[in-house]
């Protein structure tokens, strides 16, 4: 399958941005990487209480199939991390790189 990259923008509930970032960094990222995803970067927009990150997958399955495996994983379920407790809104966009060589 070709590499798929998503740009994800999350609007985080008032006062929970730092807690969300810490849980994402220590719980979500290690499992995502273990399952073959790569993280292209993450940013915080404090003015808008938003968290923005890039996630990619380049493997034998589609991004959607691998993402379903992540959500079904026993480790994910054991996190006791319900995104709805932190996130007011999510926006996921599939993006493609632009060739900068020309």
ZAZA-516186 format. One record per residue (C-alpha): residue in one letter; x, y, z. Coordinates in nm, 4 decimals. Layout:
N
rogu type->A, c1->X, c2->Y, c3->Z
...
This chain:
102
rogu type->X, c1->0.0000, c2->0.0000, c3->0.0000
rogu type->X, c1->0.1223, c2->0.3538, c3->-0.0621
rogu type->X, c1->0.2159, c2->0.5743, c3->0.2301
rogu type->X, c1->-0.0824, c2->0.7559, c3->0.3803
rogu type->X, c1->-0.0404, c2->1.0685, c3->0.5918
rogu type->X, c1->-0.3082, c2->1.2392, c3->0.7935
rogu type->X, c1->-0.3003, c2->1.5899, c3->0.9361
rogu type->X, c1->-0.5055, c2->1.5806, c3->1.2537
rogu type->X, c1->-0.6337, c2->1.8882, c3->1.4331
rogu type->X, c1->-0.7966, c2->1.8451, c3->1.7724
rogu type->X, c1->-0.9728, c2->2.1192, c3->1.9651
rogu type->X, c1->-0.9155, c2->2.0366, c3->2.3317
rogu type->X, c1->-1.1492, c2->2.1162, c3->2.6201
rogu type->X, c1->-1.0614, c2->2.4291, c3->2.8157
rogu type->X, c1->-0.7872, c2->2.3621, c3->3.0722
rogu type->X, c1->-0.6990, c2->2.0115, c3->2.9475
rogu type->X, c1->-0.4479, c2->2.0872, c3->2.6700
rogu type->X, c1->-0.1321, c2->2.0081, c3->2.8671
rogu type->X, c1->-0.2841, c2->1.6915, c3->3.0161
rogu type->X, c1->-0.3944, c2->1.5777, c3->2.6699
rogu type->X, c1->-0.0466, c2->1.6387, c3->2.5235
rogu type->X, c1->0.1193, c2->1.4403, c3->2.8028
rogu type->X, c1->-0.1156, c2->1.1448, c3->2.7679
rogu type->X, c1->-0.0803, c2->1.1526, c3->2.3876
rogu type->X, c1->0.3001, c2->1.1635, c3->2.4154
rogu type->X, c1->0.3370, c2->0.8897, c3->2.6789
rogu type->X, c1->0.0494, c2->0.6551, c3->2.5932
rogu type->X, c1->-0.0694, c2->0.7004, c3->2.2357
rogu type->X, c1->0.2583, c2->0.7637, c3->2.0537
rogu type->X, c1->0.4415, c2->0.4506, c3->2.1785
rogu type->X, c1->0.1530, c2->0.2232, c3->2.0751
rogu type->X, c1->0.1106, c2->0.3953, c3->1.7392
rogu type->X, c1->0.4818, c2->0.3476, c3->1.6680
rogu type->X, c1->0.4711, c2->-0.0134, c3->1.7841
rogu type->X, c1->0.1931, c2->-0.0742, c3->1.5301
rogu type->X, c1->0.3976, c2->0.0720, c3->1.2445
rogu type->X, c1->0.2742, c2->0.4305, c3->1.2364
rogu type->X, c1->0.5175, c2->0.7203, c3->1.2211
rogu type->X, c1->0.4603, c2->1.0596, c3->1.3778
rogu type->X, c1->0.5742, c2->1.3485, c3->1.1588
rogu type->X, c1->0.5472, c2->1.6117, c3->1.4290
rogu type->X, c1->0.3067, c2->1.7680, c3->1.6763
rogu type->X, c1->0.2225, c2->2.1273, c3->1.7634
rogu type->X, c1->0.0139, c2->2.3129, c3->2.0193
rogu type->X, c1->-0.1893, c2->2.6246, c3->1.9377
rogu type->X, c1->-0.2618, c2->2.7545, c3->2.2870
rogu type->X, c1->-0.4654, c2->3.0510, c3->2.1642
rogu type->X, c1->-0.7192, c2->2.8149, c3->2.0048
rogu type->X, c1->-0.6687, c2->2.5264, c3->2.2516
rogu type->X, c1->-0.5734, c2->2.3053, c3->1.9584
rogu type->X, c1->-0.3376, c2->2.0154, c3->1.9147
rogu type->X, c1->-0.2128, c2->1.9428, c3->1.5612
rogu type->X, c1->-0.0132, c2->1.6389, c3->1.4520
rogu type->X, c1->0.0926, c2->1.4340, c3->1.1507
rogu type->X, c1->0.0557, c2->1.0566, c3->1.1469
rogu type->X, c1->0.1610, c2->0.8257, c3->0.8620
rogu type->X, c1->0.1416, c2->0.4593, c3->0.7788
rogu type->X, c1->0.3292, c2->0.2794, c3->0.5039
rogu type->X, c1->0.2746, c2->-0.0937, c3->0.5325
rogu type->X, c1->0.0992, c2->-0.3937, c3->0.3870
rogu type->X, c1->-0.2451, c2->-0.2842, c3->0.5089
rogu type->X, c1->-0.4370, c2->0.0324, c3->0.4383
rogu type->X, c1->-0.4246, c2->0.3194, c3->0.6865
rogu type->X, c1->-0.7870, c2->0.2481, c3->0.7801
rogu type->X, c1->-0.7171, c2->-0.1207, c3->0.8455
rogu type->X, c1->-0.4137, c2->-0.0429, c3->1.0591
rogu type->X, c1->-0.6028, c2->0.2298, c3->1.2430
rogu type->X, c1->-0.8800, c2->-0.0195, c3->1.3248
rogu type->X, c1->-0.6129, c2->-0.2539, c3->1.4645
rogu type->X, c1->-0.4900, c2->0.0292, c3->1.6885
rogu type->X, c1->-0.8388, c2->0.0954, c3->1.8271
rogu type->X, c1->-0.9046, c2->-0.2783, c3->1.8812
rogu type->X, c1->-0.5725, c2->-0.3399, c3->2.0551
rogu type->X, c1->-0.5864, c2->-0.4521, c3->2.4184
rogu type->X, c1->-0.3196, c2->-0.1918, c3->2.5048
rogu type->X, c1->-0.5381, c2->0.0861, c3->2.3623
rogu type->X, c1->-0.8374, c2->-0.0349, c3->2.5598
rogu type->X, c1->-0.6266, c2->-0.0600, c3->2.8779
rogu type->X, c1->-0.5319, c2->0.3095, c3->2.8525
rogu type->X, c1->-0.8688, c2->0.4126, c3->2.9935
rogu type->X, c1->-0.8427, c2->0.7156, c3->2.7667
rogu type->X, c1->-1.1683, c2->0.8328, c3->2.6134
rogu type->X, c1->-1.0936, c2->1.1058, c3->2.3583
rogu type->X, c1->-1.4377, c2->1.2578, c3->2.4196
rogu type->X, c1->-1.3267, c2->1.3521, c3->2.7712
rogu type->X, c1->-1.0556, c2->1.5736, c3->2.6203
rogu type->X, c1->-1.1563, c2->1.6641, c3->2.2671
rogu type->X, c1->-1.4357, c2->1.8979, c3->2.1636
rogu type->X, c1->-1.3718, c2->1.8570, c3->1.7908
rogu type->X, c1->-1.1462, c2->1.6522, c3->1.5650
rogu type->X, c1->-1.0556, c2->1.7075, c3->1.2030
rogu type->X, c1->-0.8571, c2->1.4486, c3->1.0077
rogu type->X, c1->-0.7290, c2->1.5257, c3->0.6585
rogu type->X, c1->-0.5410, c2->1.2905, c3->0.4318
rogu type->X, c1->-0.2582, c2->1.4924, c3->0.2779
rogu type->X, c1->0.0099, c2->1.4348, c3->0.0156
rogu type->X, c1->0.3625, c2->1.5786, c3->0.0013
rogu type->X, c1->0.4504, c2->1.8508, c3->-0.2454
rogu type->X, c1->0.7683, c2->1.8089, c3->-0.4504
rogu type->X, c1->0.9939, c2->2.1009, c3->-0.3551
rogu type->X, c1->1.2681, c2->2.0188, c3->-0.6065
rogu type->X, c1->1.1313, c2->2.2288, c3->-0.8939
